Amino acid sequence: MTGSINRPPQMLEALTHHPPGRPRRPGPRGLQRKTLASWLFLLLGIAYFALPLVGTLIFSLRAKPMLSAWTDMINDPQVWSTLGYSFAIGVVTITVSIVLLVPTAFWVRLRLPRLRPVVEFVTLLPFVVPPIVLVFGLITTFSQPPLPLTGTNFGSDVLLVCAYVILSLPYMYRAVDAGLRTIDIQTLTEACQSLGAGWATILWRVILPNLRVSILSGAFLTLAIVVGEFTIANFLARPMFATYLQQISGNLAYQPAAVALMSFGITWGAMGVIALVGRGNQGRIEIGGAH
Amino acid sequence: MVTTPDARGAPSARRGHRRVPWTFLGVVPFFVFATMFLVIPTSYLVVGSFRDQAGNFTVQNYLDLSRPLTANAYTTSIEISLVTAILGGILGFLLAYAVIAGGLPMPIRTGIMTFSGVASNFAGVPLALAFIFTIGRTGFVTVILKTVLGVDVYGAGFTIYSKLGLEIVYLYFQLPLMVLIIAPAIDGLKKEWREASENAGASTFQYWRFIALPVLMPSLMGSMILLFGNAFGAQATAFALTGGFINLVTILIGGQLSGDVLGNQNLGYALAMGMVAIMAVTILAYSWLARRAERWQR
């Protein structure tokens, strides 16, 4: 399957060959018009995407004295405590996710290839169950015996992390699986075993280091999602960064503008790391999902 | 009659019997986790949606979804998702095409792709706030329109807290998502096809009508369907923007979760299940179209 037009190859060649003296390519004029239209479209796009950010920046500077929205933010201990909490939840989520998914993806590729469609299906389920439905189900299930997790702060934290691990399944599993595809796990495993390594050693000292790059992109996407996530955090009443921003947007005037911009900066930072890490393998797309 | 164990068969059978569970043990943690935190909670809602308040089996909850409040939530959600999927799809495609195949310098392409990654993830509370600061009643675009151009959009009845306002906000993550997922399809359009069609005397219109669009169609449709699901499942942005005063399915589920606004827990479960059903159809349609689109991307 070459996926080309259904003609004999020599005919296709004749079609793509330009007869001398009859240039059919778009002339300089046509090319210019196309490029001009592209530039125009690009500028319109940039304007639409820049305007809300500019609007937020202007709004944050309307406070008197001028930079007080920013100094208030910097001096607000709760901004930093909620941000720290969100990052901590993010790091725990990523750790649990790695501990859960790396052995699973490794084992499925090594020993249970027939199970792959099943595991992949499960990792895609979070696309079908939106966060609001997930948290609805979680609260319904875990607010009663045998596991009344919502009753305590620690229980709610556990539930929050587990919900985020579920939310990150599609991205993390894909990242890990893509990484495993690029290394010869069969040979590596046999080599390790012939040297007397156990499964834990193989995973920790051989497989995991080889997956570093691909895991990193999944991890930073997860971090960006967790730090910005609102729906689940809100219903579990956790002091996350996004819920705090929502809370102050109701009763503070200008500071929320500064915090919103910082939130954008964090997303930008996480995506920047992904772009840096993923240099060289273009075509990989990272699509998030907590809106 | 006493059966004597087959001397050759028994050991291998026993070994095979023991080996199977050991191999499967490796994936047990994953399935236990997914069952506990995804399958059981969802099943809880499924079971509850088929029960009345006394605990008997019923399909009444699903019939009750046609009541004004819930039916209206579905139509509003679907309308907003459709509008932003189609608009975001078309505009996102045009932007992606301009950047990839429009003769713009390469760094611009890289920049736009990275930014699309950021913007498609920039949603929820900060996004809603950014738009309130921009096209809210005292937002700077609103003020500029009024003072410089003399256009009073709020006087004309526009408000950001409406369906239209929400659609404008949703486009902020819909459009870049389209750019990200349609880019590989645009890359898949071979230069040779264009050249071949031009050499055969085809006009630009004919090239698009008979070659480019048919090739792109599965990708375009699939991407827009994914955008539909993306908007349909969104809750945070709408909640932060309207404070819960717009009647979307996600907002209504949220209201049900925090205060039983429907006055019937089981109806709430059915509401959530209706949403899962729509998402499932969306994802199935997307993966079917994505498989069709792959044919052209080798």
Interface residues (C-beta under 8 A of the other chain):
Chain A: M1 T2 G3 S4 I5 L12 L15 T16 H17 H18 P19 R24 R25 P26 L31 K34 T35 A37 S38 W39 F41 L42 G45 Y48 F49 L51 P52 L53 V54 G55 T56 I58 F59 L100 L101 P103 T104 W107 V108 R111 L112 L115 V119 V122 L124 L125 P126 F127 V128 V129 P130 P131 I132 V133 L134 V135 F136 G137 L138 I139 T140 T141 F142 C162 A163 V165 I166 L169 L221 A224 I225 G228 E229 F230 T231 N234 F235 A242 L245 Q246 S249 P256 A257 V259 A260 L261 S263 F264 T267 W268 A270 M271 G272 I274 A275 G283 I285 E286 I287 G288 G289 A290 H291
Chain B: T23 F24 G26 V27 P29 F30 F31 F33 A34 M36 F37 L38 I40 P41 T42 Y44 L45 G48 L91 L94 L95 A98 V99 G102 G103 L104 I108 I112 T114 F115 G117 V118 A119 S120 N121 F122 A123 G124 V125 P126 L127 L129 A130 F131 F133 T134 I135 G139 F140 V141 L171 Y172 F173 L175 P176 L177 L180 I181 A183 P184 D187 K190 E192 W193 E195 A196 E198 N199 A200 G201 G229 N230 A231 F232 G233 A234 Q235 A236 T237 F239 A240 T250 I253 G254 Q256 L257 S258 G268 A272 M275 V276 M279 A280 I283 R295 W296 R298
